[in-house]
């Protein structure tokens, strides 16, 4: 059974449908719950915005309903280009921030174009197979100007891919370790600005969560 599960999760369409359908089902619950920052999230986002000119665009891959990240970005005088695979999440985002750009797409298939001055992959990259992470991040970094910053989260420990439940719905997770992620960011000509645990792995269900802010050299 474990082998069969692993083979199924390796299929892109299975993983895509699992996460998209689950986020569609919990969109309203997520929108209510995600009404504020957790830990030092505001400080990480301020580190991105500090080098992004007023009026510039911030790319948010896996933007969800736009809370709280996109709302804060707009309140600080920047524009948002949000990308998400969940139709219901984007519908809620458009309701709140109708003047921003919202694109329905998976992160894997989205092709960023130049013109943004900062980027987020916040609590989204770990829904994608780890073997695809460096390619995705490389495309995002390529579109950043020199000095532009990227903010992302990864899992906080080494572990195999797995599924878990949130609000009764099943989601797929996979991640490189923090050290592996920082190594490939260096390969992509980025320097670390912030790298720290938001919560430590507990050896059980909580695999940990690690925050990174990196700057393109």
C-alpha positions as CSV (number, residue, x, y, z in Angstrom):
1,X,0.0,0.0,0.0
2,X,2.8,2.4,0.8
3,X,4.5,1.8,-2.5
4,X,1.2,2.3,-4.3
5,X,0.6,5.6,-2.5
6,X,4.1,6.8,-3.3
7,X,3.6,6.0,-7.0
8,X,0.3,7.9,-7.0
9,X,1.8,10.9,-5.3
10,X,4.5,11.0,-7.9
11,X,1.9,11.7,-10.5
12,X,1.6,15.4,-11.1
13,X,-2.1,15.3,-11.9
14,X,-3.0,13.4,-8.7
15,X,-1.0,15.9,-6.5
16,X,-2.3,18.9,-8.4
17,X,-6.0,17.8,-8.1
18,X,-5.6,16.9,-4.4
19,X,-4.3,20.3,-3.4
20,X,-6.4,22.3,-5.7
21,X,-9.6,20.6,-4.7
22,X,-8.8,20.7,-1.0
23,X,-8.0,24.4,-1.1
24,X,-11.2,25.1,-3.0
25,X,-13.2,23.3,-0.2
26,X,-11.5,25.1,2.7
27,X,-11.1,28.5,1.1
28,X,-13.6,30.3,3.3
29,X,-12.3,28.7,6.5
30,X,-8.7,29.5,5.5
31,X,-9.7,33.1,4.7
32,X,-11.1,33.6,8.2
33,X,-8.2,31.9,9.9
34,X,-5.5,33.7,8.0
35,X,-6.5,37.2,9.1
36,X,-3.2,38.2,10.6
37,X,0.6,37.5,10.6
38,X,2.2,34.6,12.3
39,X,5.4,35.1,14.2
40,X,7.8,37.4,12.4
41,X,6.0,37.2,9.0
42,X,5.5,41.0,8.9
43,X,9.2,41.6,9.4
44,X,10.1,39.2,6.6
45,X,7.7,40.9,4.3
46,X,9.1,44.3,5.3
47,X,12.6,43.0,4.3
48,X,11.2,42.4,0.8
49,X,9.4,45.7,0.5
50,X,12.4,47.7,1.8
51,X,14.1,47.2,-1.5
52,X,11.0,47.4,-3.7
53,X,10.1,50.9,-4.9
54,X,6.7,52.4,-4.2
55,X,4.4,51.4,-7.0
56,X,6.4,48.3,-8.0
57,X,4.9,44.8,-8.4
58,X,5.5,41.9,-6.0
59,X,4.9,38.4,-7.4
60,X,3.1,36.1,-5.0
61,X,3.2,32.5,-6.1
62,X,0.6,30.5,-4.1
63,X,-1.2,33.7,-3.0
64,X,-4.3,32.1,-1.7
65,X,-7.0,34.6,-0.7
66,X,-4.5,37.4,-0.4
67,X,-4.6,37.4,3.4
68,X,-2.5,38.7,5.0
69,X,0.4,39.1,2.6
70,X,-1.2,40.8,-0.5
71,X,-3.4,43.0,1.7
72,X,-0.2,44.2,3.5
73,X,1.7,44.7,0.3
74,X,-1.0,46.9,-1.2
75,X,-1.3,48.9,2.0
76,X,2.4,49.7,1.7
77,X,2.0,51.2,-1.7
78,X,3.0,48.3,-3.9
79,X,1.1,46.2,-6.4
80,X,0.4,42.4,-6.4
81,X,0.6,39.8,-9.1
82,X,-0.9,36.8,-7.4
83,X,-0.9,33.3,-8.8
84,X,-2.8,30.3,-7.4
85,X,-4.3,27.1,-8.6
86,X,-7.5,27.4,-6.5
87,X,-10.4,29.1,-8.2
88,X,-12.2,29.7,-4.9
89,X,-9.1,31.2,-3.3
90,X,-8.6,33.6,-6.2
91,X,-12.3,34.5,-6.2
92,X,-12.0,35.7,-2.6
93,X,-8.7,37.5,-3.4
94,X,-10.4,39.4,-6.3
95,X,-13.3,40.4,-4.0
96,X,-10.9,42.0,-1.5
97,X,-8.4,43.5,-3.9
98,X,-10.1,44.0,-7.3
99,X,-7.4,46.3,-8.7
100,X,-4.6,43.7,-8.4
101,X,-3.6,41.1,-10.9
102,X,-4.8,37.5,-10.2
103,X,-3.7,34.5,-12.3
104,X,-5.2,31.0,-12.2
105,X,-2.3,28.7,-12.6
106,X,-0.2,26.0,-10.9
107,X,3.2,27.2,-9.7
108,X,4.9,24.5,-11.7
109,X,3.4,25.6,-15.0
110,X,3.6,29.4,-14.4
111,X,6.3,31.3,-16.3
112,X,7.2,34.5,-14.6
113,X,8.0,37.5,-16.8
114,X,10.3,40.4,-15.8
115,X,8.9,43.4,-14.2
116,X,8.4,42.5,-10.5
117,X,10.7,43.8,-7.7
118,X,10.1,41.1,-5.1
119,X,8.6,37.6,-4.9
120,X,6.9,35.3,-2.4
121,X,6.7,31.5,-2.3
122,X,5.1,31.6,1.2
123,X,3.7,28.3,2.5
124,X,3.3,27.1,-1.1
125,X,6.6,25.5,-2.3
126,X,6.2,22.6,0.1
127,X,3.1,21.5,-1.7
128,X,5.3,20.5,-4.7
129,X,7.8,17.7,-5.1
130,X,11.2,18.8,-3.9
131,X,12.9,17.8,-7.1
132,X,11.1,20.7,-8.8
133,X,11.9,23.3,-6.2
134,X,15.2,24.6,-7.6
135,X,13.8,24.9,-11.1
136,X,10.8,26.9,-9.8
137,X,12.9,29.2,-7.7
138,X,15.4,29.7,-10.5
139,X,12.6,31.0,-12.8
140,X,11.5,33.4,-10.1
141,X,15.0,34.6,-9.4
142,X,15.7,35.1,-13.1
143,X,12.9,37.7,-13.2
144,X,14.1,39.7,-10.2
145,X,16.3,42.7,-10.7
146,X,19.7,42.7,-9.0
147,X,19.0,43.5,-5.3
148,X,15.5,42.2,-5.5
149,X,14.4,39.8,-2.7
150,X,12.6,36.5,-2.5
151,X,10.7,35.3,0.6
152,X,9.9,31.6,1.0
153,X,9.2,28.8,3.5
154,X,10.3,25.2,3.4
155,X,9.9,22.3,5.8
156,X,12.2,22.3,8.8
157,X,13.6,18.7,8.7
158,X,14.5,15.8,6.4
159,X,11.6,13.5,5.8
160,X,9.9,11.7,2.9
161,X,6.9,13.1,1.0
162,X,3.6,12.7,2.9
163,X,0.0,13.8,3.0
164,X,-1.8,15.4,6.0
165,X,-5.2,16.8,6.8
166,X,-6.3,20.4,7.3
167,X,-9.9,21.3,8.1
168,X,-10.7,17.7,7.2
169,X,-9.2,17.8,3.7
170,X,-6.1,16.0,2.5
171,X,-3.0,17.9,1.2
172,X,0.3,16.8,-0.3
173,X,3.7,17.9,1.2
174,X,7.3,17.6,0.2
175,X,10.4,19.7,0.9
176,X,14.1,20.1,0.7
177,X,15.8,20.7,4.0
178,X,16.7,24.3,5.0
179,X,20.3,23.6,4.3
180,X,19.6,22.1,0.8
181,X,17.4,25.1,0.0
182,X,20.0,27.6,1.1
183,X,22.6,25.8,-1.0
184,X,20.7,25.9,-4.2
185,X,19.9,29.6,-3.6
186,X,23.6,30.3,-3.4
187,X,23.9,28.4,-6.7
188,X,21.3,30.8,-8.1
189,X,23.5,33.8,-7.1
190,X,21.4,34.8,-4.1
191,X,22.7,35.8,-0.7
192,X,20.9,35.0,2.5
193,X,19.3,37.9,4.3
194,X,17.2,35.9,6.8
195,X,17.2,32.2,7.5
196,X,15.5,31.0,10.7
197,X,13.0,28.4,12.1
198,X,9.5,29.6,12.6
199,X,8.7,26.4,14.4
200,X,11.0,23.5,15.2
201,X,10.2,19.9,14.2
202,X,8.8,17.9,17.1
203,X,9.7,14.5,15.8
204,X,6.0,13.7,15.1
205,X,3.4,15.4,12.9
206,X,5.0,18.8,12.9
207,X,7.9,18.6,10.4
208,X,9.0,22.2,11.2
209,X,8.8,25.4,9.2
210,X,11.8,27.4,8.1
211,X,11.7,31.0,6.8
212,X,14.1,32.4,4.2
213,X,14.6,35.9,2.7
214,X,17.2,35.9,0.0
215,X,18.6,38.7,-2.2
216,X,19.6,38.4,-5.8
217,X,23.2,39.5,-6.2
